[in-house]
Amino acid sequence: MPDRIVGAGELTAEDAKLVTLARGARARVGAAEGASVRDQDGRTYAAATVALPHLAVTALQLAVASAVAAGASALEAAAVVTGAATLDAAGHAAVRDLSAAAPIHLAGADGVLLGTVTA
């Protein structure tokens, strides 16, 4: 579970890009959530929730998996666009597997920042 969510504030241009990528991933397939991450080299990865009868992966888990599959060893930041009011524990844990301190920005479907998980 997220340790701490701080209130909505201003995003850097790089983090705003993550929200835009997450919104696009969500909208393309009409998924419940979209997510994106930025790795230690500045590369970005976006994904949407997968909910099949025999496979369920959160958008954030899939974005992290895509980054790792491409060779990422650390994350600088992440963003999730969702209709939910909280960050899912599985996605949070996936980000923390690569970075103890990367901010995870939570935004609504309209892209408005709801808050940031900092730990």
Phi, psi and omega in degrees: 000150177300136179281319185209129175245123177262157185298166180296139178210199180278141175259148171292165179299321179295320180285328175297324177298321178299319178296318179298316178297319179295319178298318180295317179298318180295314184291324182304322184243004180065034183282163177295324181219155169233151180213159173211155178225156174239128183271183184297341179260003180087002178285146181244151180222132180236151181204165176237159177303139174246122181227086178250164179304328183242011179207121176229122180222133177287158179301318181291320175301316182291322177296317177296315179300319178297319178296314180297318180297335179269001176104005179293141177242353179206158177241143175268324183193164178215160175217144176231131174250124188206162172270351180282160181268351182225163177275137180288144184296323183294317178294318177302314181296322180297318177296316182293339174299331181254340182205123179285342188234359182298131177292142175242110183273130179252122182233153176283173181302334179276359179088359180284129181295127177266328180169176182227129175274125186250353180218000000 
